[in-house]
Amino acid sequence: MSIKRVVVTGLGALTPIGNTVEEFWNGLSNGVSGAAPITRFDASQFKTQFACEVKNFEVTEFIPRQDARKMDLFAQFGVVIADQAVADAGITDDNFDKNKVGVIWGSGIGGLKTFEEEVTGFATGNGTPRFNPFFIPKMIADGVSGQISIRHGFRGPNYVTVSACSSANNAIIDAFNYIRLGRIIACITGGSEATVAAAGIGGFNALKALSERNDDPQSASRPYDRDRDGFVLGEGGGALVLEEYEHAKARGAKIYCELIGGGFSSDAYHITAPHPDGYGAYLSMKDALEDAKISPEEVDYINTHGTSTPLGDPQEIKAIEQLFGEHTYKVSISSTKSMTGHLLGGAGAVESVASVLSIVHQTVPPTINLVNIDESIDPRIDLTPNKAKQRKIDVALSNCFGFGGHNATLIFRKISE
């Protein structure tokens, strides 16, 4: 069986630092923080009172009200992002067999806000079970891929991957495999999340996972900084149109770059904490490099998981040092979560878009709020502190790791004939 090449021909983004791909890249390249006090609910009694929310989003500008009310916010985000990517790729009935186009999406939690609202309404009512008839289809994670498919008439594989913060990367790898095995010609893939809700903030506060820097939210997400105190919750997502290379070339598509490898692993260690030696992260990156058939020395940029947690950040760096050896000091590294916050199941999607754009613009986005590098991290490592850097980027690697020990890595390469 011949393995097909897979390229990126469309992008979409709806993020805390920009509601389009162009706005997102401008925010990344200029080191903009998306963190601010929470507006979605009264957070005054919570330990954490800020998040990275999507701003200036009015769903009825994109989706008719009667349709939008049948979707949770995470699905609304997903539909809008997918619309952007489909339009960017130029997908029409004339140039695609839609029976051969899939939708494989990622979301770690799904309709949390819907679940919170419906159960709270029941619990505070008079005991009469008055639930919204759309409660279940709004809540379930796979509702978003169904909505995207219905909207565009895509009849290929359709499902949502759920693997905590690795969900979007898992979805992208699944889409990649379907295309390169010749099962479909294209797939709309990525992920979205909308958990800035009382249950989301309260739940992560109980885990002591979130930053509590309420006096200065914009500086709270600070990966690799010695004064980090937890991650900042984000929302939104990203989308990619993956397409079989020959099909894209035949229709004269704009090609951003090529997706050349995907890797998986499990920490098999702890339900929330990463492996102390970063072994799962090491295995995931190693698997991706082997899948891509490239050496560590060919990687120019690593978009790290880099959540700004005391445990997670140094373990990922340990894994990179173990796998990349001396090349660790030549590769550029950054965490774009310093700007977007942590989008959970949507994180891999926005970070994939960031990785693709880093190749397009030959620019490494910065790790902002990096003032005092953690003493456990070798100072020779280029963490791209506070300011974007132009450099040659032919190959970009993007990591995502999730609760449960789920690890997934993607590798993108500048397109060549």
C-alpha distance (Angstrom), angle and dihedral (degrees) to the residues before:
residue distance angle dihedral
M1 . . .
S2 3.80 . .
I3 3.79 115.7 .
K4 3.80 114.2 -131.8
R5 3.78 124.2 -136.0
V6 3.81 115.7 -116.8
V7 3.78 125.0 -149.3
V8 3.81 137.1 -177.5
T9 3.81 111.7 -115.5
G10 3.81 102.5 161.9
L11 3.80 138.5 34.5
G12 3.79 136.4 -168.6
A13 3.79 132.5 179.7
L14 3.79 137.7 179.0
T15 3.79 108.7 175.0
P16 3.79 145.0 151.7
I17 3.82 89.0 -97.5
G18 3.80 100.4 42.1
N19 3.79 141.2 1.2
T20 3.81 96.7 -142.4
V21 3.79 134.0 42.2
E22 3.80 91.3 -104.3
E23 3.82 93.2 49.2
F24 3.80 90.4 45.9
W25 3.79 92.5 53.1
N26 3.80 91.9 46.5
G27 3.79 88.9 53.2
L28 3.80 92.6 47.9
S29 3.78 96.4 46.0
N30 3.81 91.9 47.7
G31 3.79 95.7 46.6
V32 3.80 97.1 -117.2
S33 3.81 119.9 174.4
G34 3.80 117.8 -139.2
A35 3.80 94.8 -161.8
A36 3.80 121.2 117.6
P37 3.83 140.2 138.4
I38 3.82 112.6 -59.2
T39 3.81 115.5 -96.7
R40 3.83 100.8 174.9
F41 3.83 94.1 78.1
D42 3.80 140.3 -5.8
A43 3.80 103.0 -78.0
S44 3.81 96.7 170.8
Q45 3.82 93.0 113.9
F46 3.80 95.0 48.2
K47 3.80 126.2 94.9
T48 3.80 88.2 -127.0
Q49 3.79 115.7 46.1
F50 3.80 101.8 173.6
A51 3.79 139.7 62.0
C52 3.80 142.5 163.9
E53 3.81 100.9 -91.8
V54 3.81 127.2 -179.3
K55 3.79 105.9 -107.0
N56 3.81 134.0 -145.3
F57 3.79 92.9 8.9
E58 3.80 116.4 153.7
V59 3.77 108.1 176.1
T60 3.81 95.5 -158.6
E61 3.80 89.0 66.9
F62 3.81 86.0 69.8
I63 3.80 108.9 19.8
P64 3.83 127.4 37.4
R65 3.80 111.3 -106.3
Q66 3.82 93.9 -118.1
D67 3.80 89.8 56.2
A68 3.80 96.4 40.3
R69 3.80 92.2 55.4
K70 3.80 88.4 62.6
M71 3.81 91.7 59.4
D72 3.79 133.8 71.2
L73 3.80 114.8 -127.3
F74 3.82 92.4 -101.0
A75 3.83 89.2 57.9
Q76 3.81 92.3 45.5
F77 3.80 87.6 53.8
G78 3.81 90.5 48.3
V79 3.80 95.0 50.2
V80 3.81 92.8 49.1
I81 3.81 92.5 46.9
A82 3.80 92.1 47.8
D83 3.82 90.1 49.2
Q84 3.80 88.8 56.1
A85 3.80 92.9 49.9
V86 3.82 94.4 45.7
A87 3.81 91.1 50.4
D88 3.81 91.4 45.8
A89 3.81 91.1 52.2
G90 3.81 92.3 47.4
I91 3.81 95.0 -128.0
T92 3.81 112.6 178.8
D93 3.79 137.8 158.1
D94 3.80 88.2 -103.6
N95 3.81 98.5 57.6
F96 3.83 102.2 33.2
D97 3.78 136.3 52.6
K98 3.81 95.8 -136.7
N99 3.79 90.4 -158.4
K100 3.81 84.2 70.3
V101 3.81 97.4 48.4
G102 3.81 118.3 92.9
V103 3.79 136.8 -165.3
I104 3.79 114.8 -144.4
W105 3.79 112.9 169.7
G106 3.78 137.1 175.8
S107 3.80 130.7 -137.3
G108 3.76 125.3 155.8
I109 3.80 97.5 -159.6
G110 3.81 111.1 8.4
G111 3.80 121.2 -164.0
L112 3.80 100.5 9.2
K113 3.81 94.7 148.1
T114 3.80 91.6 50.9
F115 3.79 91.6 49.5
E116 3.81 91.1 48.0
E117 3.81 93.3 49.7
E118 3.80 96.0 46.1
V119 3.80 96.9 45.8
T120 3.82 92.6 42.9
G121 3.80 89.7 50.8
F122 3.79 91.4 51.8
A123 3.81 94.1 44.9
T124 3.79 93.8 50.3
G125 3.80 95.0 42.0
N126 3.78 129.4 83.5
G127 3.78 94.3 -85.3
T128 3.79 95.0 -91.1
P129 3.82 108.0 133.1
R130 3.81 101.3 -125.2
F131 3.79 105.2 161.5
N132 3.78 126.9 168.8
P133 3.83 108.9 -101.5
F134 3.80 87.6 -130.8
F135 3.82 93.5 51.8
I136 3.80 96.6 106.7
P137 3.83 99.7 40.6
K138 3.82 89.3 45.7
M139 3.79 93.3 49.3
I140 3.80 103.0 44.8
A141 3.78 114.7 92.2
D142 3.80 95.9 -132.5
G143 3.80 91.8 59.5
V144 3.80 89.6 88.3
S145 3.81 96.2 58.5
G146 3.78 89.5 46.9
Q147 3.80 91.5 52.1
I148 3.82 92.0 49.9
S149 3.80 91.6 47.9
I150 3.81 93.8 49.2
R151 3.80 92.3 46.3
H152 3.81 93.7 54.2
G153 3.80 103.6 25.6
F154 3.79 95.1 -117.7
R155 3.81 108.0 162.7
G156 3.79 102.2 179.4
P157 3.84 125.7 99.6
N158 3.79 110.2 -30.9
Y159 3.80 125.6 -171.8
V160 3.80 146.5 108.1
T161 3.79 125.8 -113.3
V162 3.81 117.6 -140.3
S163 3.80 115.8 -162.9
A164 3.79 103.3 132.8
C165 3.81 112.2 -110.9
S166 3.81 91.8 -6.2
S167 3.81 92.8 59.7
A168 3.81 98.4 105.3
N169 3.81 93.8 44.8
N170 3.80 89.0 50.3
A171 3.81 89.4 51.2
I172 3.80 92.5 49.4
I173 3.81 92.1 49.4
D174 3.81 91.2 49.6
A175 3.82 90.2 50.8
F176 3.81 89.7 47.4
N177 3.80 91.4 53.1
Y178 3.82 95.0 48.0
I179 3.80 90.3 53.3
R180 3.78 99.2 43.3
L181 3.80 90.4 48.9
G182 3.81 88.9 55.2
R183 3.81 96.1 -116.2
I184 3.82 94.0 122.8
I185 3.81 136.1 8.4
A186 3.80 98.6 -136.2
C187 3.78 143.3 1.9
I188 3.78 135.6 -160.6
T189 3.77 103.8 -138.6
G190 3.78 140.8 163.2
G191 3.76 133.2 90.0
S192 3.79 148.0 -101.0
E193 3.78 138.6 -159.1
A194 3.82 137.1 -176.3
T195 3.81 110.4 -176.2
V196 3.80 101.7 137.3
A197 3.79 89.8 123.1
A198 3.78 135.6 114.3
A199 3.81 90.9 -95.2
G200 3.81 92.1 49.3
I201 3.80 97.1 47.6
G202 3.79 93.1 38.5
G203 3.77 93.5 48.0
F204 3.79 95.4 50.0
N205 3.82 90.6 43.0
A206 3.79 88.2 56.2
L207 3.81 88.1 54.2
K208 3.84 89.0 49.9
A209 3.80 87.3 -126.8
L210 3.81 101.0 125.7
S211 3.78 129.9 80.7
E212 3.80 113.4 -110.5
R213 3.80 96.2 -160.2
N214 3.81 92.3 131.4
D215 3.79 93.7 156.6
D216 3.82 92.7 61.7
P217 3.84 112.3 19.9
Q218 3.81 95.7 169.3
S219 3.80 91.2 63.4
A220 3.81 95.4 42.7
S221 3.80 99.5 92.5
R222 3.79 100.5 68.6
P223 3.81 112.8 153.1
Y224 3.81 115.2 -161.8
D225 3.80 92.7 7.7
R226 3.81 115.0 128.2
D227 3.83 90.6 -131.5
R228 3.82 96.9 55.7
D229 3.79 113.9 129.2
G230 3.80 104.4 -177.4
F231 3.78 142.6 -47.0
V232 3.80 129.2 -61.9
L233 3.80 115.9 -125.1
G234 3.80 114.5 -120.8
E235 3.79 136.6 -176.9
G236 3.80 140.1 -157.5
G237 3.77 125.4 59.4
G238 3.77 149.6 -142.4
A239 3.80 140.0 -110.8
L240 3.78 137.5 -153.7
V241 3.77 130.0 -168.1
L242 3.80 106.0 -141.6
E243 3.78 114.7 -163.9
E244 3.77 138.4 178.5
Y245 3.79 106.7 -98.2
E246 3.81 99.6 -128.5
H247 3.81 91.1 48.1
A248 3.80 90.8 50.6
K249 3.79 92.5 47.2
A250 3.80 93.0 47.7
R251 3.79 92.7 55.5
G252 3.81 93.1 44.0
A253 3.80 94.3 -115.4
K254 3.77 124.4 177.6
I255 3.80 105.3 -108.1
Y256 3.80 118.7 -155.9
C257 3.80 98.3 -174.8
E258 3.79 142.8 -52.5
L259 3.80 127.8 -86.1
I260 3.79 104.8 -139.5
G261 3.79 107.6 168.5
G262 3.77 148.9 15.0
G263 3.78 130.3 -169.2
F264 3.81 136.2 -167.9
S265 3.78 136.6 -169.3
S266 3.78 143.2 153.8
D267 3.79 126.7 -131.0
A268 3.83 90.6 -146.6
Y269 3.79 85.1 -160.9
H270 3.84 118.4 94.3
I271 3.81 138.1 -7.4
T272 3.84 94.8 -121.6
A273 3.82 109.4 5.8
P274 3.82 122.3 77.7
H275 3.78 121.5 -122.2
P276 3.83 105.1 -81.4
D277 3.80 92.4 -128.2
G278 3.81 94.8 42.5
Y279 3.80 89.9 -117.3
G280 3.81 95.7 149.3
A281 3.80 91.0 49.5
Y282 3.80 89.4 49.5
L283 3.82 91.7 51.6
S284 3.81 92.9 47.8
M285 3.80 93.6 51.7
K286 3.80 91.5 43.3
D287 3.81 90.7 51.3
A288 3.82 91.0 50.0
L289 3.81 92.7 49.8
E290 3.80 91.1 49.3
D291 3.81 90.5 48.3
A292 3.81 90.2 50.3
K293 3.82 90.7 45.4
I294 3.80 92.6 -132.1
S295 3.81 133.9 121.1
P296 3.82 125.6 -117.3
E297 3.80 88.3 -110.1
E298 3.81 90.5 66.8
V299 3.82 93.4 62.5
D300 3.81 114.1 99.0
Y301 3.81 102.7 175.8
I302 3.80 135.0 25.4
N303 3.80 118.8 -161.9
T304 3.78 97.1 -158.2
H305 3.78 130.1 -151.3
G306 3.82 84.3 -121.1
T307 3.80 101.0 160.8
S308 3.84 98.5 172.8
T309 3.79 94.6 -111.1
P310 3.81 123.2 138.0
L311 3.82 92.8 -126.1
G312 3.79 103.4 37.2
D313 3.79 104.0 47.5
P314 3.83 100.9 58.9
Q315 3.81 92.9 41.5
E316 3.80 91.6 58.5
I317 3.80 90.5 48.9
K318 3.82 89.5 50.6
A319 3.80 89.0 53.6
I320 3.80 92.2 49.9
E321 3.80 91.8 49.6
Q322 3.79 91.4 49.1
L323 3.80 93.9 50.2
F324 3.79 102.3 34.2
G325 3.80 99.7 37.9
E326 3.81 112.5 -177.4
H327 3.80 90.4 -3.2
T328 3.82 86.8 70.5
Y329 3.81 86.8 81.4
K330 3.80 93.4 51.8
V331 3.80 100.7 46.5
S332 3.82 120.3 83.4
I333 3.80 116.3 -124.3
S334 3.80 130.7 -168.3
S335 3.77 141.7 159.1
T336 3.79 113.7 -138.4
K337 3.82 88.1 -170.3
S338 3.78 84.4 82.2
M339 3.82 84.5 75.2
T340 3.81 106.4 26.7
G341 3.77 99.6 34.1
H342 3.80 118.4 -136.1
L343 3.81 113.4 -46.4
L344 3.82 92.3 -171.0
G345 3.83 107.1 -153.0
G346 3.81 90.3 11.0
A347 3.81 94.5 50.8
G348 3.79 96.7 91.9
A349 3.78 90.9 51.7
V350 3.80 97.5 54.5
E351 3.80 90.1 41.0
S352 3.80 90.9 51.1
V353 3.79 89.0 52.8
A354 3.82 88.3 48.8
S355 3.82 90.8 49.8
V356 3.81 92.4 49.4
L357 3.80 91.0 49.1
S358 3.80 91.4 48.1
I359 3.82 87.3 61.4
V360 3.80 92.8 44.6
H361 3.81 93.3 49.8
Q362 3.82 96.8 31.2
T363 3.79 87.4 -130.7
V364 3.80 133.2 126.0
P365 3.82 112.1 -140.0
P366 3.81 112.1 -132.1
T367 3.78 133.9 -109.6
I368 3.80 98.5 -126.1
N369 3.82 125.9 -156.1
L370 3.80 89.9 34.1
V371 3.81 101.5 141.2
N372 3.80 105.6 140.7
I373 3.79 114.1 24.1
D374 3.81 114.7 -136.1
E375 3.80 108.4 -95.1
S376 3.81 90.2 -129.1
I377 3.83 91.0 64.5
D378 3.81 119.5 84.6
P379 3.84 107.3 -112.9
R380 3.82 90.0 -139.7
I381 3.82 89.9 70.9
D382 3.81 113.4 101.8
L383 3.82 104.8 -130.3
T384 3.83 91.9 167.8
P385 3.80 93.9 -123.1
N386 3.80 118.4 -148.6
K387 3.79 99.6 -34.5
A388 3.81 132.7 68.1
K389 3.78 116.1 -115.2
Q390 3.77 130.6 -150.1
R391 3.79 115.4 -136.7
K392 3.77 141.7 137.8
I393 3.81 109.0 -73.0
D394 3.78 116.7 -179.6
V395 3.80 96.1 148.6
A396 3.82 128.2 33.2
L397 3.80 125.2 -174.5
S398 3.82 122.7 -159.7
N399 3.82 125.4 -163.2
C400 3.80 131.9 -159.8
F401 3.80 125.5 178.2
G402 3.80 126.6 -177.9
F403 3.79 144.6 -166.8
G404 3.77 108.8 -79.9
G405 3.80 90.6 44.9
H406 3.83 95.0 -81.9
N407 3.82 113.0 160.1
A408 3.82 128.4 -177.0
T409 3.80 130.8 172.5
L410 3.80 131.8 -169.5
I411 3.81 129.6 -163.1
F412 3.81 123.2 -157.4
R413 3.82 125.7 -172.7
K414 3.78 135.1 -165.3
I415 3.78 107.9 -99.2
S416 3.79 118.8 -99.5
E417 3.80 131.7 172.9
